[in-house]
Amino acid sequence: MTKRPGLILIIILSATLSLQAQTLKEQITAMFGEVLNLELSPGEHKDHFLPASVAANQSIMTSLTNFIGTSVSSLPLSSSSAGVTFDFSTGRPVPTSTSFGPIYSERAQTLGRNRFHMMLNYTFLDYSKLRGISTDDLRLTFTHEDVGAPGMGDSPNESDIMDFYMHLNLTASVFAFYFNYGVTDRLDIGVGIPFNNVKMKTNPYAVIDSYTFVSNDSANHYFDGTTTEPILSKSPTPINDDATGVGDIVVRAKYNFIREKLIDFSVMADYRFASGDAENFLGAGFSTWRVTMIGSKIMGDFAPHLNLAYWNKDTDQDRDEFQFAVGFDQKVADWFTLVVDVLGGIELGQEPESTKLPDDVVITRTINGLKYVTVVPLTNIPNYHQDNVINASFGAKFRLKESLLVMANVIAPLNDSGLRADVLPTIGIESSF
């Protein structure tokens, strides 16, 4: 008997730790499960919304969680190009650039043999829109199971629907450290290590649009109360949690093929490891590799550049991309460089089946010989077939000392695709030696 209190305490602690150990992705799923645990009358109606829940988890939730995970992990990499570059081929350092270089794109120039370049950046992301819809207004709709003859609407129960509003607030802070080394005058290698913190808050709200109650004064589906006095709304337990850890680590190499010609040309290859915890949205959950063609030219104080890349993703839940960056960096003063870019990603191939949003549900009712048709969208997220992302990037670099620079940059979306922040600010510091 004396051992029982200890055993009970262990069980309670285990349950508490298990609850605390839930990942952010698991908490989203559990939130829907709580809503669908209805108090229904009569009892045979209890599980009639569950098939819709399964469908939502397989399509809408897969899409939503994929948006979140890949958005945090697919931030554009900071430039591997040093803000101050020199040519040591004559034995003496000769400056090869006057501007301090790009921020989120690449130029063809390399560091130089045995040269080092280090950068530390901080980026804050406040995800405010998903395909143009405010994350605070995201809605999912659960429809009733088709319980009668094939086709929705022959039973009054099939006209009951449940709307679920997530009221999602999602932010991420990314500290990224980059280290680059000039192996030869033409070859650079580097590594980037992000440290991510993802915060997720939800204030969910569910409401049943009860056709059975409106048409017959007796609700078959409700959260509480009785059939004649039903409570048709419910606020599930909100989520207020965060996760911190290493994101997807990247290694990269750049080789300069052509220099001091009409155009300088290099190629870069990078590989991102699936090192971030995808269950907590700290990483994508899959590895990727990318090859980038880099063309640039330094023309006095003005330095235009063009990057074209193919990004391969080792997953069947996301598509490969063609990426581009076009812009310039302009020396304004000896201590100040302006940087402007347009950054884009175009999805390639077919849309993955696992992330397609479900089709609308059509409910057809016949009342007194008249047919009434209701089309129910299962979410207010637009069903785009491609999430091509176009951004404008504006930044500046400032010289503190001979080889020490600070930078500030903002990225603003130019279209509505994907999960986006209204403004994506970055600050950083870099040094070459």
C-alpha positions, 0 to 999 in steps of 0.5 A, a space after each residue: 500500500 505504501 508504494 501506491 502513492 509513489 506509483 501514482 506520482 510517477 504516472 502523473 509525472 510521466 503524463 505531464 512530461 509526455 504532454 510537455 514533450 508534444 511537438 508544435 506539429 502534434 499540438 496543432 493536430 491535438 487541437 482539432 482532436 479536442 474540437 471533434 470530441 463532441 457531446 452528441 445526441 443521439 450517440 450514433 452521431 458521435 463519429 460522423 465528423 471524424 472522416 472529415 478530420 482525417 481528410 483535413 489532417 491528410 491534406 490541409 494540415 499537411 499543406 499547412 505544416 509544410 508551409 511552416 517548416 519549409 518557410 523557416 528553413 528556406 530563407 535565402 542564404 547570405 552572400 558568401 562574397 566578402 564585402 572587401 576583396 583583394 587580389 594577391 596574385 602580385 604578392 601585394 593586396 590589390 582591391 578588386 571591388 569598391 562597393 561592399 557587395 550583395 547581401 542575399 545574392 552572389 557576385 562572381 569574385 572569390 575571397 582569395 587564397 587563404 582569406 577568411 570571411 565570417 558573418 553573423 546575421 539575425 533575421 526576424 519573421 512574423 508570418 502574417 499571410 498564407 497565400 494572401 489570407 491573414 494567418 489570424 483569419 485561417 479557417 478550416 471547415 469539417 463536413 459531416 460523413 456521407 451516411 445515406 445514399 451516395 451524395 451529400 444532402 439526402 440526410 439533414 445531418 449531412 447539412 451540418 458543418 463545423 467551422 474552425 478558426 485557428 487565429 494563428 500567430 507564428 514568428 521565427 527568429 534566426 541567428 545564422 553564422 557563416 564562415 567562408 575560406 579561400 582555398 585558392 584564388 578561385 575556389 571558396 568553401 563555406 558553411 552556414 549554421 542557423 539557430 532557430 527559435 519558432 513561437 506559435 500561438 493560437 486562440 482557436 474557435 469552433 462553431 457548428 452551423 446546425 441545419 438540423 437545429 434550424 430546420 427542426 429545432 433539434 440539434 443532432 451535433 453540438 458541443 454542450 447543452 441539449 438538443 433543444 438548447 444546444 451550445 454550438 460554439 467552443 474554444 479549444 485549449 489555446 497553444 502558446 509554445 515555442 521551440 529552439 534549436 539548430 536549423 538546417 546546416 548548409 555547406 557550399 563551394 564557389 569556383 570562379 571560371 572567368 574574371 576580368 572579361 566582359 563578365 565575371 562568371 562563377 558557379 556555386 554548389 550548396 547542400 542543406 542537411 536535414 539537421 533541423 527538427 521538422 516536428 517543431 518547424 525548425 527545419 524542412 525535414 529533408 535535405 536539398 542541394 542547389 547549383 547556382 550560376 553567377 554572373 557579375 561585373 564591377 564597373 567602378 562604383 556600380 556592380 550588377 549581378 545575376 544569379 540563376 539556380 536549380 534547387 533540388 529537394 529530396 522529398 515528395 512533399 515539396 517541388 524543386 525550384 528554379 531560383 533567380 536573383 537580379 540586382 546591384 550594389 552601388 557605392 554611395 560613399 567610402 563607408 556606405 554601399 546600397 544593395 537592391 535585388 529582386 529574388 524569386 523562386 519558380 516551382 517546377 514539376 507537378 503538385 504533390 498529391 499529399 499537399 493538394 488542398 481538398 475540393 469543395 463539398 457540394 450539398 444538395 437538398 430537396 425541399 418541397 420538390 425544390 433543389 437547393 445546392 450549397 458549395 462548402 469550401 473546406 478552407 479559405 486558403 486559396 488553392 494555388 497550383 504553384 507557390 512561386 515567390 517573388 520578393 524585393 530586397 533592399 539593404 545597405 552595408 556600412 564600414 566600421 573599420 577597414 575589414 569590418 562591416 555592418 549591414 541592414 536589409 529588408 525583404 518585402 513580398 511582391 506577390 501572395 504565394 506561400 507563407 509570408 511576412 509583410 517585411 523580413 528584416 535582417 541585421 548582421 556584421 561581417 569581417 574579412 581577414 
